[in-house]
Amino acid sequence: MSKRNSKPRPRSQAPRNSKSRAEAPKSRAEAPKQDLVDQRFRPKNQAQQKAWDTIKNNLITFLVGPAGTAKTHIATAYAIQASKLKQYEKIVITRPLVEAHEHLGWLPGEIKDKVAPFMEPIDNCATKIGKGHIEIVTKPLAYMRGVTFEDSIHILDEAQNCTYKQLKLYLSRFGNGSKIIICGDTTQADIPDSGLQSILENLKGLTGIGTFTFTLKDIVRHKLVSAMMERFDAADKKNFEQKTQYRQ
């Protein structure tokens, strides 16, 4: 039998990049975590970017302004991103348990069940952002006495519904390795003795504490919300001027 004509197999071609893996250029050093925290943040306007930078550059930050400016969203997004980078061990959320001029009575269940309706806005933010396996804890103001914030990032939302004493108590919990973000709208307090404005005035200019104030132009919720808030703001100013003239 004749031997089959077998063609020699061609040798495998050398890769176009003649450099071996050992000769490959070294990867750049990992950027500091303080810079990596910015990577997933996509601001919708310049105000949101400035608010984010204020949080990053201070130990305690106040985000103040009208509804719909994404104060809570920015605070939650920063907390989640920083925690994913292992800057903090957990996120602690606090909201004053104040109803919007309604009295529904005592809510049934344990503490987490009682605070759940008040924490829903932040839970929605965390879900949209994607919290992953980050631990998020809710803690009422009523149980802050004797607590120290350590190695954690804390968000106090709807701070306009806190009294001066409550805010003083909350801020004095600050400890090593922690960060505090306080969100509020001084024009929408549901209590007669809100302490937010007084706290802002007393802490103004203190190193380590930053404040960013949103305006009506920074509202991103809906154009109609922006238009309504402008009307409300104009009406409030007019009423204030009329009351001032009447007193004089």
C-alpha positions as CSV (number, residue, x, y, z in Angstrom):
1,M,0.0,0.0,0.0
2,S,1.2,3.4,-0.9
3,K,1.9,5.8,1.9
4,R,-0.6,8.7,2.2
5,N,0.7,12.1,1.3
6,S,0.8,13.9,4.6
7,K,1.6,17.6,4.5
8,P,3.6,18.8,7.4
9,R,1.6,20.9,9.8
10,P,2.5,24.6,9.7
11,R,4.2,25.9,12.8
12,S,2.0,28.2,14.9
13,Q,2.7,31.7,14.1
14,A,4.2,33.9,16.7
15,P,1.9,36.5,18.2
16,R,2.0,39.9,16.6
17,N,3.1,41.4,19.9
18,S,6.5,39.9,20.3
19,K,6.8,41.0,23.9
20,S,6.3,38.2,26.3
21,R,4.1,38.5,29.3
22,A,7.1,39.0,31.5
23,E,8.1,41.9,29.3
24,A,4.6,43.5,29.4
25,P,4.6,47.0,30.9
26,K,3.7,47.1,34.5
27,S,0.1,48.2,35.4
28,R,-0.3,51.6,36.9
29,A,-0.5,51.9,40.6
30,E,-4.0,51.7,41.9
31,A,-5.6,55.1,42.4
32,P,-6.2,56.2,45.9
33,K,-9.6,55.1,47.3
34,Q,-10.5,58.8,47.8
35,D,-10.4,59.2,44.0
36,L,-12.0,55.9,43.2
37,V,-15.1,56.9,45.0
38,D,-15.9,59.2,42.1
39,Q,-15.9,56.6,39.4
40,R,-19.5,55.5,39.5
41,F,-21.0,58.9,40.2
42,R,-22.8,60.6,37.3
43,P,-23.9,64.1,38.3
44,K,-26.9,65.5,36.4
45,N,-25.8,69.1,37.0
46,Q,-22.9,71.1,38.4
47,A,-24.6,71.5,41.7
48,Q,-24.7,67.8,42.3
49,Q,-21.0,67.5,41.5
50,K,-20.2,70.3,44.0
51,A,-22.3,68.6,46.6
52,W,-20.4,65.3,46.0
53,D,-17.1,67.1,46.4
54,T,-18.3,68.8,49.6
55,I,-19.0,65.4,51.1
56,K,-15.7,64.0,50.0
57,N,-13.7,66.8,51.4
58,N,-15.3,67.1,54.8
59,L,-15.9,64.9,57.8
60,I,-19.4,66.4,58.3
61,T,-21.5,67.7,55.4
62,F,-24.8,69.5,55.3
63,L,-26.8,69.2,52.1
64,V,-29.5,71.8,52.2
65,G,-32.1,72.9,49.7
66,P,-35.5,72.4,48.2
67,A,-37.3,69.1,47.5
68,G,-36.3,67.3,44.3
69,T,-32.6,68.3,44.2
70,A,-31.4,64.7,44.9
71,K,-29.9,65.4,48.4
72,T,-30.8,62.0,49.7
73,H,-29.8,60.2,46.5
74,I,-26.4,61.8,46.5
75,A,-25.8,61.1,50.2
76,T,-26.8,57.4,49.7
77,A,-24.8,57.0,46.5
78,Y,-21.7,58.3,48.2
79,A,-22.2,56.2,51.3
80,I,-22.6,53.0,49.2
81,Q,-19.6,53.7,46.9
82,A,-17.3,54.6,49.8
83,S,-18.4,51.4,51.7
84,K,-17.8,49.2,48.6
85,L,-14.2,50.6,48.6
86,K,-13.9,49.5,52.3
87,Q,-13.6,53.0,53.6
88,Y,-16.4,52.3,56.1
89,E,-17.6,49.1,57.7
90,K,-21.3,50.0,57.5
91,I,-23.9,52.7,56.6
92,V,-26.2,53.9,59.4
93,I,-29.4,55.8,58.3
94,T,-31.4,58.0,60.7
95,R,-34.6,59.9,60.0
96,P,-36.7,61.7,62.6
97,L,-40.0,59.8,63.0
98,V,-42.1,62.8,62.2
99,E,-45.3,62.6,60.2
100,A,-46.2,65.2,57.6
101,H,-48.9,66.9,59.7
102,E,-50.8,63.7,60.2
103,H,-51.1,61.5,63.3
104,L,-51.4,57.8,62.5
105,G,-50.9,56.6,66.0
106,W,-48.6,53.9,67.2
107,L,-47.3,51.5,64.5
108,P,-47.3,47.8,65.2
109,G,-44.3,45.5,65.3
110,E,-40.7,45.8,66.4
111,I,-38.5,48.8,66.0
112,K,-37.5,48.0,62.4
113,D,-41.2,47.6,61.6
114,K,-42.0,51.0,63.1
115,V,-39.3,52.9,61.3
116,A,-39.8,51.1,57.9
117,P,-42.3,53.6,56.5
118,F,-40.0,56.5,57.3
119,M,-36.9,54.7,55.7
120,E,-38.7,53.8,52.5
121,P,-37.2,56.7,50.4
122,I,-33.6,55.8,51.4
123,D,-34.3,52.1,50.8
124,N,-35.6,53.0,47.3
125,C,-32.4,55.0,46.6
126,A,-30.2,52.2,47.8
127,T,-32.0,49.7,45.6
128,K,-31.7,51.9,42.5
129,I,-28.0,52.5,43.1
130,G,-27.3,48.8,43.9
131,K,-26.1,48.4,47.4
132,G,-24.8,44.8,46.9
133,H,-23.7,43.2,50.2
134,I,-23.2,46.5,52.0
135,E,-24.7,46.6,55.5
136,I,-27.2,49.3,55.9
137,V,-28.5,49.9,59.4
138,T,-31.4,52.1,60.5
139,K,-31.2,53.8,63.9
140,P,-33.8,56.1,65.4
141,L,-32.7,59.3,67.1
142,A,-34.4,58.1,70.3
143,Y,-31.6,55.5,70.8
144,M,-28.5,57.8,70.1
145,R,-27.7,58.6,73.6
146,G,-24.3,57.0,74.6
147,V,-23.5,55.9,71.0
148,T,-20.2,56.7,69.3
149,F,-19.9,56.7,65.5
150,E,-16.8,54.7,64.6
151,D,-15.5,53.4,61.2
152,S,-19.0,54.0,59.7
153,I,-20.7,56.6,57.5
154,H,-24.0,58.1,58.8
155,I,-26.8,59.8,57.0
156,L,-29.4,61.9,58.8
157,D,-32.3,62.6,56.4
158,E,-35.1,65.2,56.8
159,A,-33.0,67.0,59.3
160,Q,-35.4,70.0,59.3
161,N,-37.7,67.8,61.4
162,C,-35.1,67.6,64.2
163,T,-35.0,70.0,67.1
164,Y,-31.8,71.8,68.1
165,K,-31.2,69.4,71.0
166,Q,-31.6,66.4,68.7
167,L,-29.2,67.7,66.2
168,K,-26.7,68.6,68.9
169,L,-27.0,65.0,70.3
170,Y,-26.6,63.5,66.9
171,L,-23.5,65.5,65.9
172,S,-21.8,64.9,69.3
173,R,-21.8,61.1,68.4
174,F,-19.0,61.7,65.8
175,G,-16.0,59.4,66.3
176,N,-12.8,58.1,64.7
177,G,-13.0,56.9,61.1
178,S,-16.5,58.1,60.6
179,K,-18.3,60.6,58.3
180,I,-21.7,62.3,58.6
181,I,-24.0,63.6,55.9
182,I,-27.0,65.6,57.0
183,C,-29.8,66.4,54.5
184,G,-32.6,68.9,55.0
185,D,-34.8,71.6,53.7
186,T,-35.2,74.5,56.1
187,T,-38.5,75.6,54.3
188,Q,-40.4,72.3,54.8
189,A,-40.2,71.6,58.5
190,D,-43.1,69.6,60.0
191,I,-42.3,70.8,63.5
192,P,-42.6,74.3,65.0
193,D,-39.1,74.2,66.7
194,S,-36.8,73.0,63.9
195,G,-33.1,73.4,64.9
196,L,-31.5,73.0,61.5
197,Q,-31.1,76.7,60.6
198,S,-29.6,77.5,64.1
199,I,-27.1,74.5,63.8
200,L,-26.0,75.7,60.4
201,E,-25.3,79.2,61.7
202,N,-23.5,78.0,64.7
203,L,-21.2,75.6,62.8
204,K,-20.5,77.9,59.9
205,G,-16.7,78.2,59.0
206,L,-15.6,75.3,61.3
207,T,-12.8,73.2,59.8
208,G,-14.0,69.7,58.8
209,I,-17.6,70.8,58.3
210,G,-18.9,71.7,54.9
211,T,-22.3,72.9,53.7
212,F,-23.7,72.9,50.2
213,T,-27.0,74.7,49.4
214,F,-29.1,73.7,46.4
215,T,-31.4,76.2,44.7
216,L,-34.7,75.9,42.8
217,K,-32.7,75.8,39.6
218,D,-31.1,72.5,40.8
219,I,-34.3,70.5,41.0
220,V,-34.2,67.4,38.9
221,R,-37.3,65.5,40.0
222,H,-39.6,67.1,37.3
223,K,-39.9,70.4,35.6
224,L,-43.3,70.9,37.0
225,V,-41.9,70.5,40.6
226,S,-39.4,73.2,39.8
227,A,-42.2,75.5,38.5
228,M,-44.4,74.9,41.6
229,M,-41.6,75.4,44.1
230,E,-40.8,78.8,42.5
231,R,-44.5,79.8,42.9
232,F,-44.5,78.6,46.5
233,D,-41.2,80.4,47.3
234,A,-42.5,83.7,45.8
235,A,-45.7,83.4,47.9
236,D,-43.8,82.6,51.1
237,K,-41.6,85.7,50.6
238,K,-44.7,87.8,49.9
239,N,-46.4,86.6,53.1
240,F,-43.3,87.1,55.1
241,E,-42.9,90.7,53.9
242,Q,-46.6,91.4,54.7
243,K,-46.2,90.0,58.2
244,T,-43.1,92.1,58.7
245,Q,-44.8,95.3,57.6
246,Y,-47.8,94.5,59.8
247,R,-45.6,94.1,62.9
248,Q,-43.9,97.4,62.2
